[in-house]
Amino acid sequence: MLTHDASSAALSQLAPRRAFERVSFSRQFLLVSSALLLLGMAVVGTWLGMEIERSAVNRAAAVAAVYVESILAAQLRHAPADVLVAAETHQALDGIFNDGPLRRKVVRFKLWDVEGVIRYSSDHTQLGQRFPVDGMLAAAFAGTVQARISDLHEDDNQAEREHWQRLLEVYVPVRLAAAGEIIAVAEFYHSTENLGRDIRSAQQRSWILVAVATLAIFLLMFGQVRRANDTILQQRDDLRRQLQQLRAAFSENELMRTRLGEAGAATTALNEQFLHRVAADLHDGPAQTLAFALMRFDELTGAETAPELRAIHGALRSSLDDLRNIAAGLGVPGIAALSLAETAQRAVRDFERQASSKVDAEVDMSLTEAGLATKITVYRLLQESLSNSHKHAPGETPRVRVKRAADQVLVEVADHGAGFDPQTVAQSGRLGLAFMQERVRLLGGEFELEAAPGRGTCIRARLPLTTEEKTDG
């Protein structure tokens, strides 16, 4: 049950991938590039929006800081402690931020001392409250103007949260005019209504620009990919047509090769039949005539003959023996009833009997059924190879190996004689090797010759077995 569930889960995971692979290349690009470009557009647009907000806030804070510093500069002429707690300073600041024209711009103003105590606030209920000196307040005491759009979530913003949701919060360091020492930090809040509207308008324009640029890039890339995809599809169709043509040509070549093999086998069998007929004709015709002539010659001459007549008698006897040997070599009677292994053994035995020489033979007896043409070619190949070995490497024991090699029969004949140069032999016009090679190639086999002066000779041939032999193997 677990195995079935695991297989079902694997198939369910592979299904989307296979469905995606079935989609054309241009559509795959459309899906992937759309996702990537949308993600990139979101990242760039968000970053631009944040930069626009930050720039607008900093610009507004810088302008406001200049106003506040110019306003407070006239109030900072006494010692620090006197300035922060003096009643006339508080009255002057009330006149500016509660009763003056800035009350529409600055909705809240606070003046902090270095210990985190609110020394002045346009909301008098906050006077004297103490809070930790950290964050933007600490950075302002360090000498830098700080600004942000605040959600009013800090502890000192409780009074502001009752009236507003978001405000532009600015911290400005307050320095003594003479020494430049920071004696306080002025904190004031602006309404974000106009500023927020400007920021949203700029952000909308930036998003439109990013969207248009992204769309233009996508259309340009998609056009290029679509053109490339059309080219690829056209080339794929051309390749498919060429492949079909190659397959058709290959089928025709296979059919021709089969027919050539059948024709080669038939030619080999017909040649063997022709050789049998020639051998029979030689045996029954000229050989019988020579034998009758020799018999009549013996009857007419008697025992006492002149040397010239004895020479003629010897020549006739020699011609008769040669003619019978030729006839015996041309025909191989009974080979059709033999197995392939028995055919190879017979070729070896015939050579050993005729040459009075031994052969180191190893024949695979599992080689049973084979076509007549294959058996004839194996016999002739062994006959010619062993004859050449006996002629060019007298006294050597040739080695014969006949064995199965996949769906073929491997025939190998080797000796350790004087060897020869294959190129020289090919140019000399001697036909023994050429006939062996052509016999093998006629059946669709492979013929190899390894020979060199002083290094012996090795003849190797591979011949296809019959269909029945392949099935048995």
C-alpha positions as CSV (number, residue, x, y, z in Angstrom):
1,M,0.0,0.0,0.0
2,L,2.9,2.4,0.9
3,T,4.6,1.6,-2.3
4,H,1.5,2.4,-4.3
5,D,1.0,5.7,-2.4
6,A,4.6,6.6,-3.0
7,S,4.3,5.8,-6.8
8,S,1.1,7.9,-6.9
9,A,2.9,10.8,-5.2
10,A,5.8,10.6,-7.6
11,L,3.5,10.5,-10.6
12,S,1.6,13.5,-9.3
13,Q,4.9,15.5,-9.0
14,L,6.0,14.5,-12.5
15,A,2.7,15.4,-14.1
16,P,3.1,19.2,-14.0
17,R,6.7,18.9,-15.3
18,R,5.6,16.8,-18.2
19,A,2.7,19.1,-19.0
20,F,5.2,22.1,-18.9
21,E,7.6,20.2,-21.2
22,R,4.8,19.7,-23.8
23,V,4.3,23.4,-24.1
24,S,6.2,25.1,-26.9
25,F,9.5,26.8,-26.3
26,S,8.1,30.3,-26.9
27,R,5.2,29.7,-24.4
28,Q,7.6,28.3,-21.9
29,F,9.6,31.5,-22.2
30,L,6.4,33.5,-22.0
31,L,5.5,31.9,-18.7
32,V,9.0,32.0,-17.1
33,S,9.9,35.5,-18.3
34,S,6.5,36.9,-17.2
35,A,7.1,35.6,-13.7
36,L,10.7,36.9,-13.6
37,L,9.8,40.3,-15.1
38,L,6.8,40.7,-12.7
39,L,9.1,39.9,-9.8
40,G,11.7,42.3,-11.0
41,M,9.1,45.0,-11.6
42,A,7.8,44.5,-8.1
43,V,11.3,44.8,-6.6
44,V,12.3,47.8,-8.6
45,G,9.0,49.5,-8.2
46,T,9.0,49.0,-4.4
47,W,12.6,50.2,-4.2
48,L,11.9,53.3,-6.3
49,G,8.8,54.0,-4.1
50,M,10.9,53.8,-1.0
51,E,13.5,56.0,-2.5
52,I,10.9,58.6,-3.5
53,E,9.4,58.6,0.0
54,R,12.8,58.9,1.6
55,S,13.8,61.7,-0.7
56,A,10.6,63.6,-0.2
57,V,10.8,63.2,3.6
58,N,14.5,64.4,3.7
59,R,13.7,67.3,1.5
60,A,10.8,68.4,3.6
61,A,12.8,67.8,6.8
62,A,15.7,69.9,5.5
63,V,13.4,72.8,4.6
64,A,11.6,72.6,8.0
65,A,14.9,72.3,9.8
66,V,16.1,75.6,8.3
67,Y,12.9,77.4,9.4
68,V,13.1,75.9,12.9
69,E,16.8,76.8,13.4
70,S,16.1,80.4,12.2
71,I,13.2,80.7,14.5
72,L,15.0,79.3,17.5
73,A,18.2,81.2,16.9
74,A,16.8,84.4,18.4
75,Q,15.8,82.5,21.6
76,L,19.2,81.0,22.3
77,R,21.1,83.9,23.8
78,H,21.3,83.0,27.4
79,A,22.9,80.0,29.3
80,P,21.5,76.6,28.3
81,A,19.6,76.0,31.6
82,D,18.0,79.4,31.5
83,V,16.9,79.1,27.9
84,L,15.1,75.8,28.3
85,V,13.2,76.7,31.5
86,A,12.7,80.4,31.1
87,A,9.0,81.4,31.1
88,E,9.6,84.1,28.4
89,T,11.0,81.4,26.1
90,H,7.9,79.2,26.6
91,Q,5.7,82.2,25.9
92,A,7.6,83.1,22.7
93,L,7.4,79.5,21.5
94,D,3.6,79.4,22.3
95,G,3.3,82.5,20.2
96,I,5.0,80.9,17.3
97,F,3.6,77.3,17.3
98,N,0.2,77.7,19.1
99,D,-0.9,81.2,18.1
100,G,1.2,82.1,15.1
101,P,1.0,81.1,11.4
102,L,3.1,77.9,11.9
103,R,0.3,76.2,13.8
104,R,-1.2,75.2,10.5
105,K,2.1,73.6,9.4
106,V,3.6,72.3,12.6
107,V,0.9,70.3,14.5
108,R,3.1,69.6,17.5
109,F,6.5,71.0,18.7
110,K,8.7,69.6,21.5
111,L,12.0,70.7,22.9
112,W,14.1,68.0,24.6
113,D,17.1,68.4,26.9
114,V,20.1,66.0,27.0
115,E,18.5,64.0,29.8
116,G,15.4,63.1,27.7
117,V,13.1,65.6,29.5
118,I,10.5,67.5,27.4
119,R,11.3,71.1,28.4
120,Y,8.7,72.5,26.1
121,S,5.7,71.2,24.1
122,S,3.0,72.9,22.2
123,D,0.8,70.5,24.2
124,H,1.5,71.7,27.7
125,T,0.4,68.4,29.2
126,Q,3.7,66.8,28.0
127,L,5.9,69.3,29.9
128,G,8.3,67.6,32.2
129,Q,7.8,64.1,30.9
130,R,11.0,62.0,30.7
131,F,11.8,59.3,28.1
132,P,14.9,57.3,27.2
133,V,17.3,59.1,24.9
134,D,17.6,56.6,22.0
135,G,16.9,56.0,18.3
136,M,16.4,59.2,16.3
137,L,16.5,61.4,19.4
138,A,20.0,60.1,20.2
139,A,21.1,60.6,16.6
140,A,19.9,64.2,16.7
141,F,21.9,64.9,19.9
142,A,24.8,63.5,18.0
143,G,24.5,66.3,15.5
144,T,22.4,65.1,12.5
145,V,18.9,66.0,11.4
146,Q,16.6,63.0,11.5
147,A,13.2,62.7,9.8
148,R,10.7,60.0,9.0
149,I,7.0,59.4,8.5
150,S,6.0,58.0,11.9
151,D,3.0,55.7,12.7
152,L,3.1,57.3,16.3
153,H,3.7,54.0,18.0
154,E,6.4,55.2,20.5
155,D,5.7,56.0,24.1
156,D,6.1,59.7,23.8
157,N,3.5,59.8,21.0
158,Q,0.5,58.9,23.1
159,A,-1.0,62.4,22.9
160,E,-0.4,62.5,19.1
161,R,-2.1,59.1,18.5
162,E,-5.4,60.6,19.8
163,H,-5.6,63.0,16.9
164,W,-3.6,61.6,14.0
165,Q,-2.6,58.3,12.5
166,R,0.6,59.3,10.7
167,L,2.8,62.4,10.9
168,L,6.1,63.6,9.5
169,E,8.4,63.5,12.5
170,V,11.6,65.7,12.4
171,Y,14.4,66.0,14.9
172,V,16.7,69.1,14.7
173,P,19.7,69.7,16.9
174,V,19.6,73.1,18.7
175,R,23.1,74.7,19.2
176,L,24.3,77.8,21.0
177,A,24.9,80.6,18.5
178,A,28.4,81.3,20.0
179,A,29.9,77.9,20.9
180,G,27.9,75.7,18.6
181,E,27.2,73.3,21.5
182,I,24.1,71.2,21.2
183,I,21.9,72.1,24.2
184,A,18.6,70.6,23.0
185,V,16.8,68.8,20.2
186,A,13.7,70.3,18.7
187,E,11.1,67.8,17.6
188,F,8.2,68.8,15.5
189,Y,5.5,67.0,13.5
190,H,4.0,68.0,10.1
191,S,0.8,66.7,8.6
192,T,1.5,64.2,5.9
193,E,-1.6,65.1,3.8
194,N,0.1,67.2,1.2
195,L,3.4,65.3,1.5
196,G,1.7,62.0,1.2
197,R,-0.2,63.1,-1.8
198,D,3.0,64.2,-3.5
199,I,4.7,60.9,-2.6
200,R,1.8,58.8,-3.9
201,S,1.8,60.8,-7.1
202,A,5.5,60.4,-7.7
203,Q,5.3,56.7,-6.8
204,Q,2.4,56.1,-9.2
205,R,4.5,57.8,-12.0
206,S,7.5,55.6,-11.1
207,W,5.3,52.4,-11.1
208,I,3.9,53.4,-14.6
209,L,7.4,54.0,-15.8
210,V,8.7,50.7,-14.5
211,A,5.6,48.8,-15.9
212,V,6.1,50.4,-19.3
213,A,9.8,49.6,-19.3
214,T,9.2,46.1,-18.2
215,L,6.5,45.6,-20.9
216,A,8.8,47.0,-23.6
217,I,11.7,44.7,-22.5
218,F,9.3,41.7,-22.4
219,L,7.9,42.4,-25.8
220,L,11.4,42.9,-27.3
221,M,12.6,39.6,-25.7
222,F,9.5,37.7,-26.6
223,G,9.8,38.9,-30.2
224,Q,13.4,37.7,-30.4
225,V,12.5,34.3,-28.8
226,R,9.4,33.9,-31.0
227,R,11.5,34.4,-34.1
228,A,14.2,32.0,-32.8
229,N,11.5,29.5,-31.9
230,D,10.0,29.7,-35.4
231,T,13.5,29.0,-36.8
232,I,14.0,26.1,-34.4
233,L,10.6,24.6,-35.3
234,Q,11.4,25.0,-39.0
235,Q,14.8,23.3,-38.6
236,R,13.2,20.6,-36.5
237,D,10.7,19.9,-39.2
238,D,13.5,19.8,-41.8
239,L,15.4,17.4,-39.6
240,R,12.4,15.2,-39.2
241,R,11.9,15.1,-42.9
242,Q,15.6,14.3,-43.4
243,L,15.4,11.7,-40.7
244,Q,12.4,10.1,-42.4
245,Q,14.4,10.1,-45.7
246,L,17.4,8.6,-43.9
247,R,15.2,5.9,-42.4
248,A,13.7,5.1,-45.8
249,A,17.2,5.0,-47.3
250,F,18.4,2.8,-44.5
251,S,15.4,0.5,-44.9
252,E,16.2,0.3,-48.6
253,N,19.9,-0.3,-47.9
254,E,19.0,-3.1,-45.4
255,L,16.7,-4.6,-48.0
256,M,19.4,-4.4,-50.7
257,R,22.0,-5.8,-48.2
258,T,19.6,-8.7,-47.5
259,R,19.1,-9.3,-51.1
260,L,22.8,-9.1,-51.8
261,G,23.5,-11.6,-49.0
262,E,20.9,-13.9,-50.5
263,A,22.4,-13.5,-53.9
264,G,25.9,-14.1,-52.5
265,A,24.7,-17.3,-50.8
266,A,23.0,-18.4,-54.0
267,T,26.1,-17.5,-56.0
268,T,28.3,-19.5,-53.6
269,A,26.0,-22.5,-53.8
270,L,25.8,-22.3,-57.6
271,N,29.6,-21.9,-57.9
272,E,30.0,-25.0,-55.7
273,Q,27.6,-26.9,-57.9
274,F,29.5,-25.8,-60.9
275,L,32.8,-26.9,-59.4
276,H,31.2,-30.3,-58.6
277,R,30.0,-30.6,-62.2
278,V,33.5,-29.6,-63.5
279,A,35.1,-32.1,-61.2
280,A,32.7,-34.8,-62.4
281,D,33.3,-33.9,-66.0
282,L,37.1,-34.0,-65.5
283,H,36.8,-37.4,-63.7
284,D,34.4,-38.9,-66.2
285,G,35.9,-37.4,-69.3
286,P,39.7,-36.6,-69.6
287,A,40.6,-38.7,-66.6
288,Q,38.9,-41.8,-68.0
289,T,40.4,-41.2,-71.4
290,L,43.9,-40.8,-70.0
291,A,43.4,-44.0,-67.9
292,F,42.3,-46.0,-71.0
293,A,45.2,-44.6,-73.0
294,L,47.7,-45.7,-70.3
295,M,46.1,-49.1,-70.2
296,R,46.4,-49.6,-74.0
297,F,49.9,-48.1,-73.8
298,D,51.0,-50.8,-71.3
299,E,49.4,-53.5,-73.5
300,L,51.1,-52.4,-76.7
301,T,54.6,-51.7,-75.3
302,G,55.0,-54.6,-72.9
303,A,57.8,-54.8,-70.4
304,E,60.7,-54.0,-72.6
305,T,60.3,-50.3,-73.8
306,A,62.6,-47.7,-74.9
307,P,63.5,-44.9,-72.5
308,E,61.6,-42.4,-74.6
309,L,58.4,-44.5,-74.3
310,R,59.0,-44.8,-70.6
311,A,59.2,-41.0,-70.3
312,I,56.0,-40.7,-72.2
313,H,54.4,-43.2,-69.9
314,G,55.5,-41.3,-66.8
315,A,54.2,-38.0,-68.2
316,L,50.8,-39.6,-68.9
317,R,50.7,-41.1,-65.4
318,S,51.6,-37.8,-63.8
319,S,49.0,-35.9,-65.9
320,L,46.4,-38.4,-64.8
321,D,47.3,-38.0,-61.1
322,D,47.2,-34.2,-61.4
323,L,43.9,-34.3,-63.1
324,R,42.4,-36.6,-60.4
325,N,43.8,-34.3,-57.7
326,I,42.3,-31.3,-59.4
327,A,38.9,-33.0,-59.7
328,A,39.1,-34.1,-56.0
329,G,39.9,-30.5,-55.0
330,L,37.1,-28.9,-57.0
331,G,34.3,-30.9,-55.4
332,V,33.4,-31.4,-51.8
333,P,30.7,-34.2,-51.8
334,G,28.4,-34.6,-48.9
335,I,29.0,-31.2,-47.3
336,A,25.3,-30.3,-47.3
337,A,24.6,-33.1,-44.7
338,L,27.3,-31.9,-42.4
339,S,27.0,-29.4,-39.5
340,L,29.1,-26.3,-39.6
341,A,31.5,-27.8,-37.0
342,E,31.8,-31.1,-38.9
343,T,32.5,-29.1,-42.1
344,A,35.4,-27.3,-40.4
345,Q,36.7,-30.6,-39.0
346,R,36.5,-32.2,-42.5
347,A,38.5,-29.4,-44.0
348,V,41.2,-29.9,-41.4
349,R,41.2,-33.7,-41.9
350,D,41.4,-33.4,-45.7
351,F,44.4,-31.1,-45.4
352,E,46.2,-33.4,-42.9
353,R,45.6,-36.4,-45.2
354,Q,46.8,-34.6,-48.3
355,A,49.8,-32.7,-46.8
356,S,50.7,-35.4,-44.2
357,S,51.0,-32.6,-41.6
358,K,49.3,-32.0,-38.3
359,V,47.1,-29.0,-37.5
360,D,46.4,-27.5,-34.0
361,A,42.6,-27.3,-34.4
362,E,40.0,-26.1,-32.0
363,V,36.4,-26.3,-33.3
364,D,33.3,-25.3,-31.3
365,M,30.9,-28.2,-31.6
366,S,27.9,-26.1,-30.7
367,L,28.0,-24.7,-34.2
368,T,25.4,-26.9,-35.8
369,E,23.0,-25.6,-38.3
370,A,24.2,-23.1,-41.0
371,G,23.4,-22.3,-44.5
372,L,25.1,-24.2,-47.3
373,A,26.8,-21.1,-48.5
374,T,28.3,-20.5,-45.1
375,K,29.6,-24.1,-44.8
376,I,31.1,-24.0,-48.3
377,T,32.8,-20.6,-47.5
378,V,34.2,-22.0,-44.2
379,Y,35.5,-25.1,-45.9
380,R,37.1,-23.2,-48.8
381,L,38.6,-20.6,-46.4
382,L,40.3,-23.3,-44.3
383,Q,41.3,-25.2,-47.4
384,E,43.0,-22.2,-49.0
385,S,44.5,-20.9,-45.8
386,L,46.0,-24.2,-44.7
387,S,47.4,-24.8,-48.2
388,N,49.1,-21.4,-48.2
389,S,50.5,-22.0,-44.7
390,H,51.9,-25.4,-45.8
391,K,53.4,-23.8,-48.9
392,H,55.0,-20.7,-47.3
393,A,55.7,-22.0,-43.8
394,P,56.8,-25.7,-44.3
395,G,57.5,-27.5,-41.1
396,E,55.2,-25.2,-39.0
397,T,52.1,-26.4,-37.3
398,P,49.2,-24.1,-38.3
399,R,46.6,-23.1,-35.7
400,V,42.9,-23.2,-36.5
401,R,40.1,-21.8,-34.3
402,V,36.5,-22.0,-35.3
403,K,34.1,-20.6,-32.7
404,R,30.9,-18.7,-32.1
405,A,31.1,-14.9,-31.8
406,A,27.7,-13.5,-30.9
407,D,25.5,-14.1,-34.0
408,Q,28.5,-14.9,-36.2
409,V,31.1,-17.7,-36.7
410,L,34.7,-16.7,-36.3
411,V,37.3,-18.6,-38.3
412,E,41.0,-18.0,-37.5
413,V,44.0,-19.6,-39.2
414,A,47.5,-18.6,-38.0
415,D,51.1,-19.8,-38.3
416,H,54.6,-18.6,-37.1
417,G,56.2,-18.8,-40.5
418,A,58.2,-16.2,-42.4
419,G,55.2,-14.0,-43.1
420,F,55.0,-11.5,-45.9
421,D,54.1,-7.9,-46.8
422,P,50.4,-7.8,-47.7
423,Q,50.9,-4.8,-50.0
424,T,53.5,-6.6,-52.0
425,V,51.3,-9.7,-52.4
426,A,48.3,-7.6,-53.4
427,Q,50.3,-6.0,-56.2
428,S,51.8,-9.3,-57.4
429,G,48.4,-10.4,-58.8
430,R,48.2,-13.6,-56.7
431,L,44.6,-14.6,-56.4
432,G,44.4,-16.9,-53.3
433,L,43.9,-14.1,-50.7
434,A,41.7,-12.1,-53.1
435,F,39.4,-15.1,-53.6
436,M,39.1,-15.8,-49.9
437,Q,38.3,-12.1,-49.2
438,E,35.7,-12.0,-51.9
439,R,34.1,-15.2,-50.7
440,V,33.7,-13.8,-47.2
441,R,32.4,-10.4,-48.4
442,L,29.9,-12.0,-50.7
443,L,28.1,-13.3,-47.7
444,G,28.2,-10.0,-45.8
445,G,31.1,-11.1,-43.6
446,E,34.4,-9.4,-42.5
447,F,37.9,-10.5,-43.6
448,E,41.1,-9.5,-41.7
449,L,44.7,-10.2,-42.6
450,E,47.6,-9.7,-40.2
451,A,51.0,-10.4,-41.7
452,A,54.5,-9.0,-41.6
453,P,57.9,-10.3,-42.7
454,G,59.4,-12.5,-40.0
455,R,56.2,-12.3,-37.8
456,G,54.0,-15.0,-39.3
457,T,50.5,-14.7,-40.7
458,C,47.0,-14.6,-39.3
459,I,43.8,-14.8,-41.3
460,R,40.5,-14.0,-39.5
461,A,37.0,-14.1,-41.0
462,R,33.6,-13.5,-39.5
463,L,30.6,-14.9,-41.2
464,P,26.9,-14.5,-40.3
465,L,25.0,-17.6,-39.1
466,T,21.6,-18.5,-40.3
467,T,18.4,-17.3,-38.7
468,E,17.9,-20.6,-37.0
469,E,21.4,-20.6,-35.6
470,K,20.8,-17.1,-34.1
471,T,17.7,-18.3,-32.4
472,D,19.3,-21.4,-31.0
473,G,22.2,-19.3,-29.6
